[in-house]
Amino acid sequence: MHTLRHPSLEDLTSTLDLDALTPDTPVLVAPLYLAGPGSRAPVLDVLDDAPGWTQTVPFDNRDTYFTSPCQRVRIANTADSYFGGWTITYAEDPLGVPDWITTFDRNTPQEIVAGFASALVDSLPSNFRDYFSDGPHYTGDSHESVFRRHSWELVRGSRPYWNISPDGHAGVRTRSGWTHEYDELVSPAKSMWRLSAGVEPRLTPSWRAYLTRTTLPHLRAAAANVITSTDAVVRRVEEIPELHRDLVHVRVPGTQPTTPLSQMALARSPHTAQAHTPATAPTPTKPAPQHGRSRRQR
């Protein structure tokens, strides 16, 4: 388990010359969505500690598979598949067609996968009922509400619909038009939502995550909470994508920051004026219908 308490976005600076450091030097990086995938350790920590979950590693020792005690959730970390990374499926009938699938490609920061997996492990024992609108852990959050709180803005006139982060380097796409739910299950690219980040997150993203329409709101919110977190993450210098080095803010653990990163980020942001305007409390709305129950329940 990781015991280091990572500093927040406020504590970092962009003055560190990465070329002056050896490739294996650990540094603190923000924002997380530009930090590179990092180690699988955060995800493995969650799943290895999950009570009753089983792990299977094939003979080639390249892929890893996890199964929940109820057999409804299956998680695969496959090296040679098209997307690589992690595929997470839930099926009310363990031998039936999945109700939903979430795919994180091989370049997705592992902390995002770990946040999703942790929420999944915690909510599965009640078959998610505790997180429905009448449950004790219901918050009303979905990924949309999380992104709105962090000033992600809708791109006007875009089809499909895009919400973009204040720095312009992360986004969430909401598919427009109708697609059969089975097409989503077969082809991740047709999923209702795509999370991505990079120099140009819409056209040439560095990583992508796909969530089908029936992925539960609290799981989508868990991923969004990690993406929008201001906490820095640890990476070796060589793990930071080359294209992101001018976009991230770093420092060596233990050194003192100078100018707060938040001030620098706002200076570069196209939404600087809005960032200094106090946000008004959103008008309460009726929670959206839950779409995560099985087909037999719907």
C-alpha positions as CSV (number, residue, x, y, z in Angstrom):
1,M,0.0,0.0,0.0
2,H,1.1,3.6,-0.7
3,T,1.8,5.6,2.5
4,L,3.0,8.8,0.8
5,R,0.6,11.7,1.1
6,H,0.6,13.4,-2.3
7,P,0.5,17.2,-2.5
8,S,-2.3,18.9,-4.3
9,L,-2.3,21.0,-7.4
10,E,-1.7,24.1,-5.3
11,D,1.7,22.8,-4.2
12,L,3.3,22.1,-7.5
13,T,5.3,24.3,-9.9
14,S,6.2,24.0,-13.6
15,T,9.8,25.2,-13.1
16,L,11.5,21.7,-12.9
17,D,13.7,20.8,-15.9
18,L,12.9,17.2,-16.5
19,D,15.8,16.8,-19.0
20,A,18.2,17.5,-16.1
21,L,16.9,14.4,-14.2
22,T,17.7,10.8,-14.7
23,P,14.9,8.8,-16.3
24,D,14.2,6.8,-13.1
25,T,13.8,9.9,-10.9
26,P,10.4,9.8,-9.1
27,V,8.6,13.1,-9.4
28,L,5.1,14.4,-8.4
29,V,2.9,15.2,-11.4
30,A,-0.3,17.0,-12.0
31,P,-2.9,17.0,-13.5
32,L,-3.3,13.2,-13.1
33,Y,-4.9,12.8,-16.5
34,L,-1.7,13.9,-18.3
35,A,0.7,12.0,-16.0
36,G,0.9,8.8,-18.0
37,P,-0.5,5.3,-17.1
38,G,1.9,4.5,-14.2
39,S,2.1,1.2,-12.4
40,R,-0.8,-1.3,-12.1
41,A,-0.2,-1.3,-8.3
42,P,-3.2,1.0,-7.4
43,V,-5.6,-1.3,-9.2
44,L,-4.0,-4.5,-7.9
45,D,-4.1,-3.2,-4.4
46,V,-7.9,-2.7,-4.6
47,L,-8.6,-6.1,-6.2
48,D,-6.1,-8.1,-4.1
49,D,-7.7,-6.8,-0.9
50,A,-11.3,-7.3,-2.1
51,P,-12.8,-10.1,0.1
52,G,-13.6,-13.3,-1.7
53,W,-12.4,-12.1,-5.1
54,T,-10.3,-14.6,-7.1
55,Q,-7.4,-13.9,-9.3
56,T,-6.2,-16.0,-12.3
57,V,-2.9,-15.6,-14.2
58,P,-2.5,-17.7,-17.3
59,F,0.6,-19.7,-18.1
60,D,2.1,-16.9,-20.2
61,N,2.0,-14.6,-17.1
62,R,1.0,-11.6,-19.2
63,D,-2.7,-11.3,-18.5
64,T,-4.6,-11.1,-15.2
65,Y,-8.2,-11.9,-14.5
66,F,-10.4,-11.2,-11.5
67,T,-13.8,-12.6,-10.6
68,S,-16.1,-11.4,-7.8
69,P,-17.5,-13.8,-5.2
70,C,-21.0,-13.6,-6.8
71,Q,-19.5,-14.3,-10.3
72,R,-21.4,-11.3,-11.7
73,V,-18.3,-9.1,-12.2
74,R,-15.3,-10.1,-14.3
75,I,-12.2,-7.9,-14.7
76,A,-9.5,-8.6,-17.3
77,N,-6.2,-6.9,-17.7
78,T,-5.0,-8.1,-21.1
79,A,-1.7,-7.1,-22.7
80,D,-2.4,-8.1,-26.3
81,S,-6.0,-7.1,-26.9
82,Y,-6.8,-4.1,-29.1
83,F,-7.3,-1.6,-26.3
84,G,-5.1,-3.4,-23.7
85,G,-5.6,-2.1,-20.2
86,W,-8.6,-3.1,-18.2
87,T,-12.1,-4.4,-19.2
88,I,-14.7,-4.6,-16.5
89,T,-18.0,-6.4,-17.1
90,Y,-21.2,-6.9,-15.0
91,A,-23.8,-9.5,-15.8
92,E,-26.9,-10.1,-13.6
93,D,-26.8,-13.6,-15.0
94,P,-23.2,-14.7,-14.5
95,L,-23.5,-16.9,-17.7
96,G,-25.4,-14.3,-19.7
97,V,-24.7,-11.3,-21.8
98,P,-23.2,-8.5,-19.7
99,D,-25.5,-5.7,-18.6
100,W,-22.6,-3.2,-18.9
101,I,-19.0,-3.0,-19.9
102,T,-16.3,-0.4,-19.1
103,T,-13.0,-0.3,-20.9
104,F,-9.9,1.5,-19.9
105,D,-7.2,1.4,-22.5
106,R,-3.6,0.6,-21.8
107,N,-2.5,4.3,-21.4
108,T,-5.3,5.3,-19.0
109,P,-3.8,6.5,-15.6
110,Q,-4.1,3.6,-13.3
111,E,-5.5,5.7,-10.5
112,I,-8.6,6.3,-12.5
113,V,-9.1,2.5,-12.9
114,A,-8.5,2.0,-9.2
115,G,-11.1,4.6,-8.3
116,F,-13.7,2.9,-10.4
117,A,-12.7,-0.6,-9.2
118,S,-12.8,0.6,-5.5
119,A,-16.4,1.9,-5.9
120,L,-17.4,-1.3,-7.6
121,V,-15.9,-3.5,-4.9
122,D,-17.6,-1.5,-2.2
123,S,-21.0,-1.4,-3.8
124,L,-21.3,-5.0,-5.1
125,P,-22.2,-6.8,-1.8
126,S,-25.6,-5.1,-1.8
127,N,-25.9,-5.7,-5.6
128,F,-25.6,-1.9,-5.8
129,R,-29.0,-1.3,-4.0
130,D,-27.3,0.8,-1.3
131,Y,-26.2,3.2,-4.0
132,F,-29.6,3.5,-5.7
133,S,-31.8,6.6,-5.0
134,D,-33.4,4.9,-2.0
135,G,-30.2,3.5,-0.6
136,P,-28.1,4.8,2.4
137,H,-25.0,5.6,0.2
138,Y,-26.9,7.4,-2.6
139,T,-25.3,10.8,-3.4
140,G,-27.1,11.8,-6.5
141,D,-23.7,12.2,-8.3
142,S,-22.9,11.1,-11.8
143,H,-19.9,11.9,-13.9
144,E,-21.8,14.9,-15.4
145,S,-22.4,16.5,-12.1
146,V,-18.8,16.0,-11.0
147,F,-17.4,17.6,-14.1
148,R,-19.8,20.5,-13.8
149,R,-18.6,21.2,-10.3
150,H,-15.0,21.4,-11.6
151,S,-15.9,23.9,-14.4
152,W,-15.7,21.5,-17.3
153,E,-17.6,23.3,-20.1
154,L,-19.8,22.2,-22.9
155,V,-18.4,22.7,-26.4
156,R,-21.2,24.6,-28.1
157,G,-22.5,23.1,-31.4
158,S,-20.5,19.9,-31.1
159,R,-21.9,16.6,-32.2
160,P,-21.3,14.3,-30.4
161,Y,-21.5,16.4,-27.3
162,W,-18.2,17.3,-25.5
163,N,-17.4,18.7,-22.1
164,I,-13.8,19.9,-21.8
165,S,-11.6,20.6,-18.8
166,P,-10.6,24.1,-17.9
167,D,-7.1,23.5,-19.4
168,G,-8.5,22.1,-22.6
169,H,-6.6,18.8,-22.3
170,A,-9.2,16.4,-21.0
171,G,-12.8,15.7,-22.1
172,V,-15.9,13.6,-21.9
173,R,-17.8,12.7,-25.1
174,T,-21.5,11.9,-24.9
175,R,-22.7,10.0,-28.0
176,S,-25.5,11.5,-30.0
177,G,-28.1,9.4,-31.8
178,W,-29.4,6.0,-31.0
179,T,-27.3,2.9,-30.8
180,H,-28.5,-0.6,-29.8
181,E,-27.2,-1.5,-26.4
182,Y,-25.7,-4.7,-27.8
183,D,-23.6,-2.7,-30.3
184,E,-22.1,-0.9,-27.3
185,L,-21.1,-4.2,-25.7
186,V,-19.5,-5.5,-28.9
187,S,-17.7,-2.3,-29.8
188,P,-16.3,0.0,-27.0
189,A,-16.0,2.9,-29.5
190,K,-19.8,3.0,-29.8
191,S,-20.2,3.4,-26.0
192,M,-22.4,6.2,-24.7
193,W,-19.5,7.9,-23.0
194,R,-15.8,8.3,-23.8
195,L,-13.3,9.9,-21.3
196,S,-10.0,11.0,-22.8
197,A,-7.1,13.3,-22.4
198,G,-4.1,14.5,-24.3
199,V,-2.8,17.5,-26.2
200,E,-6.0,17.4,-28.2
201,P,-8.4,15.1,-26.2
202,R,-11.1,15.0,-28.9
203,L,-9.1,14.1,-32.0
204,T,-5.8,12.7,-30.8
205,P,-6.1,11.5,-27.2
206,S,-3.3,9.9,-25.4
207,W,-5.7,7.6,-23.6
208,R,-9.4,6.6,-23.8
209,A,-11.9,5.0,-21.5
210,Y,-15.4,3.8,-22.7
211,L,-18.5,3.4,-20.6
212,T,-21.7,1.9,-21.9
213,R,-25.0,3.6,-21.2
214,T,-26.0,1.2,-18.3
215,T,-22.8,1.7,-16.4
216,L,-24.0,2.8,-12.9
217,P,-24.0,6.5,-12.1
218,H,-22.0,6.1,-8.9
219,L,-19.2,4.2,-10.8
220,R,-19.1,6.9,-13.4
221,A,-18.9,9.5,-10.7
222,A,-16.0,7.6,-9.0
223,A,-13.9,7.8,-12.2
224,A,-14.8,11.4,-12.6
225,N,-13.8,12.2,-9.0
226,V,-10.3,10.8,-9.7
227,I,-9.9,12.6,-13.0
228,T,-10.8,16.0,-11.5
229,S,-8.8,15.5,-8.3
230,T,-6.1,18.1,-7.7
231,D,-3.8,15.6,-6.0
232,A,-0.5,15.0,-7.6
233,V,0.6,11.4,-8.4
234,V,4.1,9.8,-8.4
235,R,5.7,8.9,-11.7
236,R,9.3,8.3,-12.8
237,V,10.4,10.9,-15.3
238,E,10.5,8.3,-18.1
239,E,6.8,7.5,-17.5
240,I,5.6,11.0,-18.3
241,P,4.5,11.0,-22.0
242,E,6.8,13.2,-24.1
243,L,4.0,15.1,-25.6
244,H,2.7,16.0,-22.1
245,R,5.9,17.4,-20.6
246,D,5.1,21.0,-21.4
247,L,1.6,20.6,-20.1
248,V,2.2,19.0,-16.7
249,H,3.5,20.5,-13.4
250,V,6.1,18.6,-11.5
251,R,8.5,18.7,-8.6
252,V,10.8,16.3,-6.8
253,P,9.3,15.0,-3.6
254,G,10.5,16.9,-0.6
255,T,11.3,20.2,-2.5
256,Q,9.5,23.4,-1.8
257,P,7.1,24.9,-4.4
258,T,7.4,28.4,-5.7
259,T,4.4,29.9,-7.6
260,P,1.3,27.9,-7.0
261,L,0.3,25.7,-9.9
262,S,-3.3,26.8,-9.8
263,Q,-2.3,30.4,-10.6
264,M,-0.2,29.2,-13.6
265,A,-3.0,27.0,-14.9
266,L,-5.5,29.8,-14.7
267,A,-3.2,32.1,-16.6
268,R,-3.1,29.6,-19.5
269,S,-6.8,28.6,-19.3
270,P,-9.3,29.9,-21.8
271,H,-11.8,30.0,-18.9
272,T,-9.8,32.3,-16.6
273,A,-12.5,34.9,-16.3
274,Q,-15.1,32.3,-15.3
275,A,-12.7,30.7,-12.8
276,H,-12.6,33.9,-10.7
277,T,-16.4,34.3,-10.7
278,P,-18.0,32.7,-7.6
279,A,-20.0,29.7,-8.6
280,T,-23.7,29.8,-7.8
281,A,-25.3,26.8,-6.2
282,P,-27.0,24.6,-8.8
283,T,-30.8,24.4,-8.7
284,P,-31.7,21.0,-7.2
285,T,-33.1,18.7,-9.9
286,K,-34.9,15.4,-9.7
287,P,-32.4,12.6,-9.8
288,A,-32.2,10.9,-13.2
289,P,-33.6,7.4,-13.5
290,Q,-31.2,4.6,-12.6
291,H,-30.2,2.6,-15.6
292,G,-27.8,0.1,-14.0
293,R,-30.3,-2.6,-13.0
294,S,-30.4,-5.8,-14.9
295,R,-32.6,-6.2,-18.0
296,R,-35.0,-8.4,-16.0
297,Q,-35.4,-5.6,-13.5
298,R,-36.0,-3.0,-16.1
